[in-house]
Amino acid sequence: MKAKQTAKNVAKALVKKIAKKVAKAVVKFIFKMVKAFLTKLIAFLVSFLGVPGLVIGVCLFIVGGAVIVVISTFDFGWIGSDSPKTQAEIKEEYNILIEDSSELEQYKVPKELVTAIDGVRIIKEDLKPWEIKPEPIVDGLSPDITYKTYENTYKVKKVKEKECSVENSNSRTTSGCDGDTTTSYSETTKQVEKTKEVHTWNKDISYSYKESDVNDDYELVDTYRRNGEKVEVYEKQLTKWVSKGKDSTPNYSKFDTVLADLDFKDDDVSMLIAGLQQNSISFNGYTGEFSDAVSNAGGPSNVNLDDVEIPEISKGSFTRPAAGPITSHYGQRWGTTHHGIDIGKSGGATPIVAAADGNVYRSYFSSSYGESIYIRHHVNGQLYDTIYAHMVKGSRTVRAGENVKKGEVIGFMGSTGQSTGPHLHFEIHKGKWNYPHKTNSINPYTSGLIKW
C-alpha cells in the first residue's frame, strides 16, 4: 500500500508538471480573444440552458496571471430582432441535419461537435448565427458505412396432401385422400445484410461475423393449394451469421478535412477542443493535422488527480506495467508478428510503471515507438529486457543509466510514434533485445512472469 501511494504521489506531481506546460501553450491566444469572446457569446450560449444532459457556459480561471476561457457547448440563443429566422427554426435545421446524418443511430454526427465548430466560426469569421451554413460541416462529418451480404441456411419441409372430392345429396366437400400424403425436404438460403465497416468523424470500425449453427424447430411459413393438392411449407433455420465483435482505430481525417476547409488554425482548434472536452467528447488517439493544438487544449491536465490509477504491484519479481484492458495480444497481427502486447487507456491519464527492478539503458524518442523506455533486469540469474512504447510527449521521468524499482512511475500512456491510439506497447525479451528480428521476445501475458 505504501509503495502504491508513493507511486501515486509521483504520478500526481508529474501530471501537474505537464499541466503547467499545457496551460502556457493555450494562454497566449485565448487571452487575446477574451473580450470579443465574452461579448459575443453571452447571448450565443443561452438557448441550451434548458436542455437536459448538457453543461453550457463559459468558465474563466487564472493560470499564471493569464485569463483562460473554456467553452462548453455552443448553440444559438438570442439572435436579435434583425434575424430572418427564429431560434426554434435554426435549432430545427440542426436537428434535421443531425437526424439525417446516418441511418444508424449510434453513428450520427454529435450535435455538440457541429454547433461547437459553428460557434468558433461565429467568432473567427464575425458571423451571425443565421449566416452559418452547417450543411457542409454535417456532410463532411457524416459516416461512411459499408455493408456485406451473408447467407443464412434453412431446411424446408413440404407436406403435400392430395385432395379428393366427396359428393353427397346436400353438397360437395373436399378432404384428404387416405395414403396420398408426401413429404419432401430441401435446403435454401436467405440473404441478410450486415454492417461491415464504418468510417465516422473520429474512428474506423470494422465488424466481423461468424457462421453459427441454429437448433430451431420447424415453423409453418406458407399454405397453398395447387393441382388438387394442399401444400404446407415448413422451415427451420440451420445456420445464421452472428457478430464476432468489432475493432476500432482512431481516424480523424473527416474532422481534419472539415477544419482545413474552414481554414481553422491551431489557435481556433485549441479553443474548439477545450470546449468539446468539457462535454466529454474525447480526442483520444488523435495524431492528425492539428496534433499540437489538440495536445495543448487537453491532455493530462484535464484529469482528476485523485483518479490517477496506478496498477496494483503484484508479488514476485515482475508486476503489471499499466492499468487498462489488453487490446492487442502477442503473435501474428496484420501479416506480421506483434512482439508484445498493447494495454489500452483506462482513464484520462494512465501512468506506466517499471515492471521489475532494473537499469534504464535507453530513454528517448523513436520514430516508430515514439516516447519509449528500455529497462534491463537481472532476475534469478536470468537477464530480461522490457520495453515501454508510445508514451505521452514529455512524460518520461527516467533517463538512461538510472536505476528503477518495480512499480515506479516512469511515464504516461500516450500515442506518440507509429500509433493509432493511446496505449502502452509492452515487450519482454529473454536476454538482450535483439532488434530487428526480436527472436527472443516472449509473450508477456502467458509467460508466467506477471500476474494479470
Residue pairs with C-beta under 8 A, 6 or more apart in sequence:
3 313
3 407
4 310
4 312
4 313
4 407
7 310
7 313
7 351
7 353
7 407
7 408
7 409
8 308
8 310
10 397
10 408
10 409
11 308
11 310
11 349
11 351
11 409
11 412
12 305
12 308
14 300
14 351
14 395
14 397
14 409
14 412
15 300
15 301
15 303
15 305
15 308
15 349
15 412
16 305
18 299
18 300
18 301
18 392
18 394
18 395
18 412
19 299
19 300
19 301
20 64
21 394
22 295
22 296
22 297
22 298
22 299
22 300
22 301
23 63
23 64
23 68
23 301
24 63
24 64
25 270
25 295
25 296
26 68
26 270
26 274
26 296
26 297
27 63
27 64
27 66
27 68
29 267
29 270
29 271
30 37
30 66
30 67
30 68
30 69
30 270
30 271
31 66
31 67
31 68
33 69
33 123
33 271
34 60
34 67
34 69
36 123
37 58
37 69
37 123
38 58
38 69
40 122
40 123
41 58
41 71
41 74
41 119
41 122
41 123
42 58
43 77
43 78
43 79
44 74
44 75
44 76
44 77
44 119
44 122
44 129
45 56
45 57
45 58
45 72
45 74
45 75
45 77
46 77
46 78
47 75
47 76
47 77
47 78
47 87
47 91
48 54
48 56
48 73
48 75
48 77
49 56
51 75
54 72
54 73
54 112
54 279
55 72
55 73
55 278
55 279
56 72
56 73
56 75
57 72
58 69
58 70
58 71
58 72
59 69
59 70
59 72
59 278
60 67
60 68
60 69
61 67
61 68
61 70
62 68
69 271
70 274
70 275
70 278
71 116
71 119
71 271
71 274
71 275
71 278
72 275
72 278
72 279
73 112
73 115
73 116
73 275
73 278
73 279
74 115
74 116
74 118
74 119
74 120
74 122
74 275
75 91
75 115
76 87
76 90
76 91
76 115
76 129
77 87
78 87
79 85
79 86
79 87
79 90
79 128
79 129
79 130
80 128
83 128
83 129
83 130
84 130
85 130
90 129
90 130
93 134
94 111
94 114
94 115
94 134
95 111
97 109
97 114
97 134
97 135
97 138
98 108
98 109
98 111
98 114
98 138
99 108
101 108
101 109
101 138
101 141
101 142
101 143
102 108
102 109
102 142
102 143
102 145
103 145
104 143
104 145
104 195
104 198
107 143
107 145
107 198
107 200
109 138
109 141
109 142
109 143
109 201
110 201
110 281
112 276
112 279
112 281
113 141
113 201
113 276
113 281
114 134
114 137
114 138
114 141
116 272
116 275
116 276
117 137
117 258
117 259
117 262
117 272
118 129
118 132
118 134
118 137
119 275
120 264
120 268
120 271
120 272
121 127
121 132
121 262
122 128
122 129
122 132
124 264
124 268
136 258
136 261
137 258
137 262
140 254
140 257
140 258
140 261
141 201
141 254
141 255
141 258
142 201
143 198
143 199
143 200
143 201
144 198
144 199
145 195
145 197
145 198
145 199
146 195
146 196
146 197
146 198
147 193
147 194
147 195
147 196
148 193
148 194
148 196
149 191
149 192
149 193
149 194
150 191
150 192
150 193
150 194
150 209
150 211
150 241
151 189
151 190
151 191
151 192
151 241
152 189
152 190
152 191
152 192
152 237
152 239
152 240
152 241
153 187
153 188
153 189
153 237
153 238
153 239
154 187
154 188
154 189
154 190
154 235
154 236
154 237
154 238
155 185
155 186
155 187
155 235
155 236
155 238
156 185
156 186
156 187
156 188
156 233
156 234
156 235
157 183
157 184
157 185
157 218
157 233
157 234
157 235
157 236
158 183
158 184
158 185
158 186
158 231
158 232
158 233
158 234
159 181
159 182
159 183
159 231
159 232
159 234
160 181
160 182
160 183
160 184
160 229
160 230
160 231
161 176
161 180
161 181
161 229
161 230
161 231
161 232
162 176
162 177
162 180
162 181
162 228
162 229
163 174
163 175
163 176
163 177
163 225
163 228
163 229
163 230
164 174
164 175
164 176
164 177
164 180
165 172
165 173
165 174
166 172
166 173
166 174
166 175
176 230
187 238
192 240
192 241
194 207
194 209
194 241
195 207
196 206
196 207
197 204
197 205
197 206
197 207
198 204
198 205
198 207
199 205
199 251
199 254
200 251
200 254
201 252
201 254
201 255
202 250
202 251
202 252
202 254
202 255
202 283
203 248
203 249
203 250
203 251
203 285
204 248
204 249
204 251
205 246
205 247
205 248
206 246
206 247
206 248
207 243
207 245
207 246
208 243
208 244
208 245
208 246
208 247
209 241
209 242
209 243
209 244
210 241
210 242
210 244
211 239
211 240
211 241
211 242
212 239
212 240
212 241
212 242
213 238
213 239
214 236
214 237
214 238
214 239
214 240
216 236
216 237
217 236
218 234
218 235
218 236
219 234
219 235
219 236
220 232
220 233
220 234
221 233
221 234
221 235
222 231
222 232
222 233
223 230
223 231
223 232
223 233
224 230
224 231
224 233
225 231
249 285
249 420
249 421
250 284
250 285
250 286
250 287
250 415
250 420
250 421
252 283
252 286
252 287
252 288
253 288
255 288
256 288
256 289
256 290
259 268
259 269
259 272
259 289
259 290
260 289
264 272
264 290
266 290
266 292
266 293
266 296
267 293
268 293
269 290
269 293
269 294
269 297
270 293
270 294
270 296
270 297
271 297
272 297
273 283
273 293
273 294
273 297
273 298
274 297
274 298
276 283
277 283
277 297
277 298
277 302
283 294
283 298
284 345
284 415
284 421
284 422
285 415
285 419
285 420
285 421
285 422
286 294
286 415
287 415
287 419
287 420
288 294
295 393
299 392
300 348
300 349
300 392
300 395
300 412
302 348
303 347
303 348
303 349
304 348
307 347
307 348
308 347
308 349
308 351
309 323
309 346
309 347
309 350
309 351
310 323
310 351
310 353
310 407
310 409
311 319
311 320
311 321
311 322
311 323
311 353
311 407
312 319
312 320
313 319
313 353
313 406
313 407
314 320
314 450
314 451
315 451
316 449
316 450
316 451
317 356
317 357
317 377
317 379
317 380
317 406
317 449
318 355
318 356
318 379
318 406
318 449
318 450
319 353
319 355
319 356
319 406
319 407
319 450
319 451
320 355
320 450
320 451
320 452
321 343
321 352
321 353
321 354
321 355
321 386
321 388
321 424
321 426
322 343
322 346
322 350
322 351
322 352
322 353
322 413
322 424
322 426
323 343
323 346
323 347
323 350
324 343
324 344
324 345
324 346
324 350
324 413
324 423
324 424
325 343
325 344
325 346
326 341
326 342
326 343
326 344
326 445
326 452
327 342
327 343
327 344
327 423
328 338
328 341
328 342
328 423
329 338
329 341
329 443
329 445
330 338
330 339
330 340
330 341
330 441
330 443
330 444
330 445
330 446
331 337
331 338
331 443
332 338
337 438
339 427
339 438
339 441
340 387
340 389
340 425
340 426
340 427
340 428
340 441
340 444
341 425
341 426
341 443
341 444
341 445
342 423
342 424
342 425
342 426
343 413
343 423
343 424
343 426
344 421
344 422
344 423
345 413
345 421
345 422
345 423
349 412
349 413
350 412
350 413
350 422
350 424
351 409
351 411
351 412
351 413
352 388
352 391
352 409
352 410
352 411
352 412
352 413
352 424
353 406
353 407
353 408
353 409
353 410
354 375
354 386
354 404
354 405
354 406
354 407
354 408
354 410
355 375
355 377
355 386
355 406
355 426
355 428
355 450
356 375
356 377
356 379
356 384
356 386
356 406
357 377
357 403
357 404
357 405
357 406
358 375
358 376
358 377
358 378
358 386
358 403
358 404
359 375
359 376
359 401
359 402
359 403
359 404
360 373
360 374
360 375
360 398
360 399
360 400
360 401
360 402
360 403
360 404
360 410
361 374
361 375
361 376
361 400
361 401
362 372
362 373
362 374
362 400
363 372
363 373
363 374
363 396
363 398
363 399
363 400
364 372
364 400
365 371
365 372
365 416
365 417
366 372
366 389
366 417
367 417
367 418
368 417
368 418
369 387
369 389
369 390
369 417
369 418
369 425
370 389
370 390
370 391
370 414
370 415
370 416
370 417
370 418
370 419
371 389
371 390
371 391
371 392
371 393
371 394
371 395
371 396
371 411
371 414
371 416
371 417
372 387
372 388
372 389
372 390
372 391
372 417
373 387
373 388
373 391
373 396
373 398
373 410
373 411
374 385
374 386
374 387
374 388
374 433
375 385
375 386
375 388
375 404
375 410
376 383
376 384
376 385
376 432
377 383
377 384
377 385
377 386
378 384
382 430
383 430
383 431
383 432
384 428
384 429
384 430
384 431
384 449
385 427
385 428
385 429
385 431
385 432
385 433
386 426
386 427
386 428
386 429
387 425
387 426
387 427
387 429
387 433
388 410
388 411
388 424
388 425
388 426
389 417
389 424
389 425
389 426
389 427
390 413
390 414
390 415
390 416
390 417
390 419
390 422
390 423
390 424
390 425
391 411
391 412
391 413
391 414
391 416
391 424
392 411
392 412
392 413
392 414
392 416
393 414
393 416
395 411
395 412
395 414
396 410
396 411
397 409
397 410
397 411
398 404
398 408
398 410
404 410
413 422
413 423
413 424
414 422
415 421
415 422
415 423
419 425
426 444
427 433
427 438
427 441
427 444
428 441
428 442
428 444
428 447
428 449
429 438
429 440
429 441
429 442
430 440
430 442
431 440
432 440
433 440
434 440
444 450
445 452
